[in-house]
Amino acid sequence: MTQPTTTSELILPEHANHYGTLFGGNALDLLAKAAFAAAFRQVGGAVVMAAVRQVDFTAPVAVGSLLDLTAQVTGTGQTSLTVEVIGTVAGRRVISGGFVMVAVDDAGRPRAIPET
C-alpha cells in the first residue's frame, strides 16, 4: 500500500447549499480531485475516473470548516487503481468515497501501471 495523499479545503459560501453546508456536488468534486492526486502519484502520470463505488455523507460540513481529505490507493490492477478517500473536519469523519481510476496514455487509452 502506498503513502496517503492529503489535501485540505476551506469550505466557502460558494461551496455551500441553501443550508450553509457543503453542497453534495461540490463534495464529490473534492473527493474526485483527491482520488485523482493519489492515483496520479501512484502511476506517475495521467489517470481518469472509471467508477465511483460509494460515497457516504456522514455529517454536514459547515461553511468555514477546514475539510481534510486523505486519499489512498488500496488496490492496483493492470491498468486500474482503487482509491479510498476520507474527509474529516477537526478529526471527525464527515464524508468518504471509493473510486476506480484508470492509467491512460497521451491518447487517453488505458496503459499498464508500472510495478513499484
Backbone as numpy.savetxt, mean C-alpha at the origin, in Angstrom:
# Nx Ny Nz CAx CAy CAz Cx Cy Cz
11.57 -12.85 3.92 10.72 -11.67 3.92 11.61 -10.43 3.92
11.18 -9.40 3.21 11.96 -8.18 3.09 11.66 -7.22 4.24
12.48 -6.19 4.32 12.24 -5.14 5.30 10.99 -4.36 4.91
10.21 -3.93 5.87 9.01 -3.15 5.55 9.39 -1.77 4.99
8.50 -1.24 4.18 8.61 0.12 3.68 7.61 0.95 4.48
8.06 2.07 5.02 7.16 2.90 5.83 7.05 4.30 5.25
5.86 4.84 5.29 5.58 6.21 4.89 4.58 6.79 5.87
4.48 8.10 5.87 3.49 8.78 6.71 2.77 9.81 5.87
1.52 10.04 6.20 0.70 11.00 5.48 -0.13 11.79 6.48
-0.02 13.11 6.41 -0.87 13.97 7.22 -2.23 14.05 6.54
-3.28 13.74 7.26 -4.62 13.75 6.69 -5.16 15.19 6.74
-5.37 15.74 5.55 -5.82 17.12 5.40 -7.29 17.16 5.00
-7.92 18.34 5.07 -9.34 18.42 4.71 -9.64 17.91 3.30
-8.72 18.07 2.36 -8.99 17.58 1.00 -8.98 16.06 0.90
-8.52 15.36 1.94 -8.54 13.90 1.99 -9.83 13.38 2.63
-10.64 14.29 3.17 -11.75 13.89 4.05 -13.09 13.79 3.34
-13.97 13.05 3.98 -15.37 12.98 3.56 -16.16 14.05 4.32
-17.47 14.02 4.21 -18.32 15.01 4.86 -18.40 14.85 6.39
-17.79 13.79 6.91 -17.73 13.60 8.37 -16.42 14.11 8.96
-15.52 14.59 8.09 -14.23 15.07 8.59 -13.24 13.95 8.85
-13.47 12.81 8.22 -12.55 11.68 8.36 -12.08 11.25 6.97
-11.02 10.49 6.94 -10.40 10.06 5.68 -11.42 9.37 4.78
-11.60 9.90 3.56 -12.49 9.34 2.56 -11.92 8.00 2.10
-12.78 6.99 1.97 -12.34 5.64 1.62 -11.53 5.58 0.33
-11.94 6.33 -0.69 -11.20 6.34 -1.95 -9.78 6.87 -1.78
-9.62 7.91 -0.95 -8.29 8.43 -0.68 -7.47 7.45 0.16
-8.13 6.74 1.05 -7.43 5.72 1.84 -6.90 4.62 0.93
-7.71 4.19 -0.05 -7.25 3.18 -1.00 -6.06 3.68 -1.80
-6.09 4.95 -2.19 -4.98 5.56 -2.92 -3.69 5.48 -2.10
-3.78 5.83 -0.82 -2.60 5.81 0.04 -2.08 4.38 0.24
-2.99 3.42 0.44 -2.58 2.03 0.59 -1.90 1.53 -0.68
-2.47 1.86 -1.84 -1.91 1.41 -3.12 -0.52 1.98 -3.34
-0.31 3.25 -3.01 1.02 3.85 -3.16 2.04 3.17 -2.26
1.64 2.84 -1.05 2.55 2.14 -0.13 2.88 0.76 -0.67
1.88 0.05 -1.20 2.11 -1.28 -1.78 3.05 -1.17 -2.98
2.84 -0.16 -3.82 3.70 0.06 -4.97 5.14 0.27 -4.52
5.36 1.11 -3.53 6.72 1.41 -3.06 7.43 0.15 -2.56
6.73 -0.66 -1.79 7.34 -1.89 -1.27 7.68 -2.86 -2.39
6.77 -3.01 -3.35 7.00 -3.92 -4.47 8.11 -3.40 -5.37
8.11 -2.11 -5.65 9.15 -1.49 -6.49 10.53 -1.73 -5.89
10.66 -1.51 -4.60 11.95 -1.74 -3.93 12.36 -3.20 -4.01
11.40 -4.08 -3.87 11.72 -5.52 -3.89 12.24 -5.96 -5.25
11.62 -5.49 -6.33 11.99 -5.97 -7.67 12.99 -5.05 -8.36
13.22 -3.87 -7.81 14.16 -2.95 -8.42 13.67 -2.34 -9.71
12.37 -2.17 -9.83 11.83 -1.58 -11.05 10.32 -1.50 -11.02
9.77 -1.25 -12.18 8.34 -0.97 -12.31 7.46 -2.16 -11.93
6.34 -1.82 -11.32 5.31 -2.80 -10.98 3.96 -2.16 -11.26
2.96 -3.00 -11.45 1.58 -2.54 -11.58 0.71 -3.37 -10.65
-0.44 -2.80 -10.30 -1.36 -3.52 -9.42 -2.19 -4.50 -10.24
-2.26 -5.72 -9.77 -3.07 -6.75 -10.43 -4.36 -7.03 -9.65
-4.31 -6.88 -8.33 -5.49 -7.18 -7.53 -5.40 -6.52 -6.16
-6.56 -6.23 -5.64 -6.70 -5.83 -4.24 -7.44 -6.98 -3.58
-6.79 -7.65 -2.65 -7.39 -8.84 -2.03 -8.43 -8.50 -0.98
-8.11 -7.54 -0.13 -9.05 -7.15 0.93 -8.59 -5.84 1.51
-9.54 -4.99 1.87 -9.25 -3.76 2.58 -10.19 -3.72 3.78
-9.62 -3.44 4.93 -10.40 -3.33 6.15 -10.25 -1.94 6.73
-11.38 -1.27 6.93 -11.42 0.04 7.58 -11.80 -0.22 9.03
-10.83 -0.20 9.91 -11.05 -0.58 11.30 -11.55 0.57 12.16
-11.05 1.78 11.87 -11.46 2.95 12.65 -11.35 4.19 11.77
-12.17 5.21 12.02 -12.07 6.44 11.25 -10.75 7.15 11.51
-10.29 7.89 10.49 -9.05 8.65 10.61 -9.41 10.12 10.45
-9.28 10.88 11.52 -9.70 12.27 11.54 -8.72 13.17 10.79
-9.26 14.25 10.24 -8.42 15.29 9.66 -7.46 15.75 10.75
-6.20 15.93 10.37 -5.16 16.32 11.33 -4.37 15.15 11.86
-4.83 13.94 11.58 -4.10 12.74 12.03 -2.89 12.48 11.15
-1.86 11.90 11.74 -0.71 11.43 10.98 -0.89 9.93 10.81
-1.13 9.53 9.56 -1.35 8.13 9.23 -0.02 7.50 8.84
0.42 6.51 9.60 1.65 5.78 9.30 1.28 4.52 8.54
1.92 4.30 7.39 1.66 3.14 6.56 2.91 2.27 6.50
2.73 1.00 6.80 3.82 0.03 6.73 3.43 -1.03 5.72
4.25 -1.15 4.67 3.98 -2.11 3.60 5.10 -3.14 3.56
4.73 -4.41 3.44 5.72 -5.47 3.41 5.33 -6.52 2.39
6.33 -6.91 1.59 6.14 -8.01 0.65 6.08 -9.29 1.47
4.98 -10.03 1.32 4.80 -11.25 2.11 4.89 -12.52 1.27
4.95 -12.35 -0.05 5.06 -13.51 -0.93 5.54 -13.07 -2.30
6.30 -13.95 -2.96 6.82 -13.65 -4.29 6.64 -14.85 -5.19
6.11 -14.61 -6.38 6.00 -15.64 -7.41 6.99 -15.36 -8.51
6.74 -15.90 -9.70 7.66 -15.67 -10.81 7.62 -14.23 -11.30
6.42 -13.64 -11.36 6.30 -12.26 -11.82 5.50 -11.38 -10.84
4.90 -11.98 -9.83 4.02 -11.22 -8.94 4.49 -11.25 -7.49
3.99 -10.28 -6.75 4.30 -10.17 -5.33 3.01 -9.91 -4.57
2.93 -10.42 -3.37 1.84 -10.11 -2.46 2.37 -9.09 -1.46
1.63 -8.01 -1.28 2.06 -6.96 -0.36 0.93 -6.70 0.64
1.28 -6.68 1.90 0.33 -6.34 2.96 0.67 -4.95 3.47
-0.34 -4.11 3.62 -0.15 -2.75 4.10 -1.01 -2.54 5.34
-0.41 -1.97 6.37 -1.12 -1.67 7.62 -0.97 -0.18 7.89
-2.10 0.48 8.15 -2.10 1.89 8.51 -2.44 2.05 9.97
-1.66 2.89 10.64 -1.89 3.14 12.07 -1.90 4.65 12.33
-2.61 5.03 13.37 -2.59 6.39 13.89 -2.26 6.26 15.36
-1.17 6.90 15.78 -0.73 6.84 17.18 -0.61 5.39 17.66
-0.14 4.51 16.78 0.08 3.12 17.14 -1.16 2.24 17.07
-2.30 2.81 16.75 -3.56 2.05 16.67 -3.88 1.73 15.21
-4.12 0.47 14.93 -4.45 0.04 13.57 -5.80 0.60 13.15
-5.80 1.28 11.99 -7.03 1.90 11.51 -7.45 1.42 10.13
-6.51 0.89 9.35 -6.80 0.43 8.00 -5.75 -0.59 7.60
-6.14 -1.53 6.75 -5.16 -2.49 6.22 -5.66 -2.99 4.87
-4.72 -3.51 4.10 -5.08 -4.03 2.79 -4.06 -4.99 2.26
-4.51 -5.90 1.41 -3.64 -6.86 0.74 -3.68 -6.62 -0.76
-2.53 -6.56 -1.38 -2.41 -6.24 -2.80 -1.55 -7.28 -3.51
-1.85 -7.50 -4.80 -0.99 -8.30 -5.67 -0.42 -7.33 -6.70
0.90 -7.28 -6.77 1.59 -6.41 -7.71 2.36 -7.29 -8.69
2.50 -6.83 -9.93 3.21 -7.59 -10.96 4.38 -6.75 -11.47
5.56 -7.36 -11.52 6.73 -6.70 -12.10 6.55 -6.63 -13.61
6.83 -5.46 -14.19 6.66 -5.30 -15.63 7.92 -4.70 -16.27
8.07 -5.00 -17.57 9.19 -4.44 -18.33 8.79 -3.07 -18.90
9.66 -2.50 -19.72 9.41 -1.17 -20.27 8.16 -1.11 -21.16
7.76 -2.25 -21.70 6.57 -2.31 -22.54 5.31 -2.62 -21.73
5.46 -2.77 -20.41 4.31 -3.06 -19.56 3.93 -4.52 -19.48
4.79 -5.40 -19.97 4.53 -6.84 -19.92 5.16 -7.44 -18.66
4.53 -8.46 -18.10 5.11 -9.10 -16.91 6.54 -9.57 -17.18
7.37 -9.38 -16.15 8.76 -9.82 -16.25 9.12 -10.63 -15.02
10.11 -11.48 -15.17 10.54 -12.32 -14.05 11.13 -11.44 -12.94
10.83 -11.85 -11.72 11.38 -11.15 -10.56 12.74 -11.74 -10.24
13.78 -10.90 -10.15 15.11 -11.42 -9.82 15.11 -12.06 -8.43
15.84 -13.14 -8.30 15.96 -13.79 -7.00 16.85 -12.96 -6.11
16.48 -12.89 -4.80 17.28 -12.10 -3.86 18.04 -12.99 -2.93
